[in-house]
Amino acid sequence: MKENGLFSIGTKSWIKTFIIFISSTIISIGGDAILQAIQSGEYTIAAIHWKEIGGAILVAVITYLQKQFFTNSEGQYLKKE
């Protein structure tokens, strides 16, 4: 599948973005859950800090989309085809 050019985001990039979203969510929640369990001896879903996790996930997704948007099909940043 051909990569998209400079200033475009295609289906492949959106799929990769979704994978980054899912994996960063799992890692963030999993890491927080393990830390909570170790510190308190019990785990509750209410103890998860959803705002911090959401912020980290949003940063990861926006960073990846920004990289894809400003990279040409050869992986060069801000270079024309």
TIBA-870618 format. One line per 2 residues: their letters; for each residue z, y, x of N, C-alpha, C. Coordinates in nm, 2 decimals. Last residue first. Layout:
residues N
A = Z:Y:X:Z:Y:X:Z:Y:X ~ ...
//
This chain:
residues 81
EK = -0.23:1.58:0.74:-0.30:1.45:0.76:-0.41:1.47:0.87 ~ 0.01:1.80:0.89:-0.10:1.77:0.80:-0.16:1.64:0.84
KL = 0.36:1.77:0.93:0.23:1.77:0.99:0.12:1.73:0.89 ~ 0.63:1.74:0.86:0.56:1.86:0.84:0.43:1.88:0.92
YQ = 0.67:1.45:1.06:0.74:1.55:0.97:0.67:1.69:0.98 ~ 0.49:1.16:1.03:0.51:1.28:1.10:0.57:1.39:1.01
GE = 0.41:0.93:0.90:0.55:0.94:0.94:0.58:1.06:1.02 ~ 0.15:0.92:0.81:0.17:0.86:0.94:0.32:0.87:0.99
SN = 0.15:1.06:0.58:0.13:0.92:0.57:0.15:0.85:0.70 ~ 0.41:1.31:0.64:0.28:1.27:0.60:0.27:1.12:0.60
TF = 0.71:1.44:0.49:0.65:1.36:0.59:0.51:1.31:0.55 ~ 0.84:1.57:0.29:0.79:1.66:0.40:0.73:1.57:0.51
FQ = 0.91:1.37:0.11:0.83:1.48:0.06:0.77:1.56:0.18 ~ 1.08:1.20:0.26:0.95:1.15:0.21:0.86:1.27:0.17
KQ = 1.30:1.38:0.29:1.23:1.32:0.41:1.09:1.27:0.37 ~ 1.37:1.42:0.03:1.33:1.53:0.11:1.25:1.49:0.23
LY = 1.46:1.16:-0.04:1.34:1.22:-0.11:1.29:1.34:-0.03 ~ 1.68:1.14:0.13:1.57:1.05:0.14:1.44:1.11:0.08
TI = 1.85:1.35:0.03:1.80:1.35:0.17:1.68:1.26:0.19 ~ 1.89:1.26:-0.23:1.82:1.39:-0.21:1.77:1.39:-0.06
VA = 2.04:1.02:-0.18:1.91:1.02:-0.26:1.83:1.15:-0.23 ~ 2.26:1.12:-0.04:2.18:1.01:0.02:2.04:1.02:-0.05
VL = 2.37:1.30:-0.23:2.33:1.35:-0.10:2.23:1.25:-0.03 ~ 2.44:1.12:-0.44:2.34:1.23:-0.46:2.29:1.28:-0.33
IA = 2.64:0.97:-0.31:2.51:0.91:-0.35:2.40:1.01:-0.37 ~ 2.84:1.16:-0.27:2.78:1.09:-0.16:2.64:1.03:-0.19
GG = 2.89:1.23:-0.54:2.84:1.33:-0.44:2.78:1.27:-0.32 ~ 2.99:0.99:-0.64:2.87:1.05:-0.70:2.81:1.15:-0.60
IE = 3.23:0.97:-0.49:3.12:0.87:-0.47:2.99:0.92:-0.53 ~ 3.36:1.20:-0.58:3.33:1.19:-0.44:3.22:1.08:-0.42
KW = 3.39:1.13:-0.85:3.32:1.25:-0.81:3.28:1.25:-0.67 ~ 3.53:0.89:-0.86:3.39:0.89:-0.90:3.32:1.02:-0.86
HI = 3.75:0.72:-0.71:3.72:0.86:-0.71:3.57:0.88:-0.73 ~ 3.92:0.47:-0.88:3.81:0.50:-0.80:3.78:0.65:-0.81
AA = 4.12:0.41:-1.06:4.16:0.47:-0.93:4.04:0.51:-0.84 ~ 4.01:0.27:-1.26:4.04:0.41:-1.29:4.08:0.48:-1.16
IT = 4.00:0.01:-1.18:3.87:0.09:-1.17:3.90:0.24:-1.20 ~ 4.25:-0.10:-0.96:4.21:-0.06:-1.09:4.09:0.03:-1.08
YE = 4.43:-0.33:-0.77:4.31:-0.26:-0.79:4.28:-0.23:-0.93 ~ 4.72:-0.34:-0.55:4.65:-0.38:-0.67:4.53:-0.29:-0.69
GS = 4.81:-0.25:-0.31:4.84:-0.39:-0.34:4.78:-0.43:-0.48 ~ 4.75:-0.01:-0.21:4.84:-0.02:-0.32:4.88:-0.16:-0.35
QI = 4.58:-0.05:0.02:4.69:0.06:0.02:4.79:0.03:-0.09 ~ 4.40:-0.25:-0.04:4.49:-0.26:0.08:4.61:-0.17:0.07
AQ = 4.28:-0.15:-0.27:4.35:-0.27:-0.28:4.45:-0.29:-0.16 ~ 4.16:0.08:-0.17:4.26:0.09:-0.28:4.35:-0.03:-0.28
LI = 3.97:-0.04:0.01:4.08:0.06:0.06:4.19:0.07:-0.04 ~ 3.81:-0.17:-0.18:3.89:-0.25:-0.07:4.00:-0.16:-0.02
AD = 3.71:0.04:-0.33:3.79:-0.06:-0.39:3.87:-0.14:-0.29 ~ 3.56:0.18:-0.14:3.68:0.25:-0.20:3.77:0.14:-0.26
GG = 3.37:-0.01:-0.08:3.46:0.04:0.03:3.58:0.10:-0.03 ~ 3.25:-0.04:-0.33:3.31:-0.15:-0.27:3.41:-0.11:-0.16
IS = 3.15:0.22:-0.38:3.25:0.16:-0.47:3.32:0.05:-0.40 ~ 2.97:0.24:-0.16:3.08:0.34:-0.18:3.19:0.29:-0.27
II = 2.81:0.02:-0.18:2.88:0.04:-0.06:3.00:0.13:-0.09 ~ 2.69:0.06:-0.44:2.77:-0.06:-0.41:2.86:-0.04:-0.29
TS = 2.57:0.31:-0.39:2.67:0.30:-0.49:2.76:0.18:-0.47 ~ 2.38:0.25:-0.19:2.49:0.34:-0.16:2.60:0.34:-0.26
SI = 2.22:0.06:-0.34:2.30:0.02:-0.22:2.41:0.11:-0.19 ~ 2.11:0.23:-0.54:2.19:0.11:-0.58:2.28:0.07:-0.46
FI = 1.98:0.43:-0.39:2.08:0.47:-0.49:2.17:0.35:-0.52 ~ 1.80:0.28:-0.24:1.91:0.36:-0.17:2.02:0.39:-0.26
IF = 1.65:0.18:-0.45:1.72:0.09:-0.37:1.83:0.16:-0.29 ~ 1.54:0.43:-0.54:1.62:0.35:-0.63:1.71:0.25:-0.55
TK = 1.39:0.49:-0.31:1.50:0.58:-0.35:1.59:0.51:-0.44 ~ 1.20:0.29:-0.32:1.29:0.29:-0.21:1.41:0.38:-0.24
IW = 1.07:0.37:-0.56:1.13:0.24:-0.55:1.23:0.24:-0.44 ~ 0.97:0.62:-0.47:1.07:0.61:-0.58:1.14:0.48:-0.59
SK = 0.79:0.53:-0.28:0.90:0.62:-0.24:1.01:0.62:-0.35 ~ 0.60:0.40:-0.44:0.67:0.33:-0.33:0.80:0.40:-0.29
TG = 0.50:0.61:-0.60:0.58:0.50:-0.66:0.66:0.43:-0.55 ~ 0.53:0.91:-0.40:0.46:0.81:-0.48:0.56:0.71:-0.53
IS = 0.52:1.25:-0.34:0.61:1.13:-0.35:0.55:1.03:-0.45 ~ 0.40:1.50:-0.12:0.38:1.41:-0.23:0.48:1.30:-0.22
FL = 0.39:1.65:0.12:0.42:1.72:-0.01:0.39:1.63:-0.13 ~ 0.15:1.44:0.29:0.25:1.55:0.30:0.26:1.62:0.16
GN = 0.08:1.13:0.12:0.06:1.24:0.22:0.17:1.34:0.21 ~ 0.20:0.79:0.09:0.16:0.92:0.04:0.15:1.03:0.15
EK = 0.07:0.49:0.22:0.18:0.59:0.21:0.12:0.72:0.16 ~ -0.09:0.22:0.06:-0.10:0.34:0.14:0.02:0.43:0.12
M = 0.00:-0.12:0.08:0.00:0.00:0.00:0.00:0.12:0.09
//
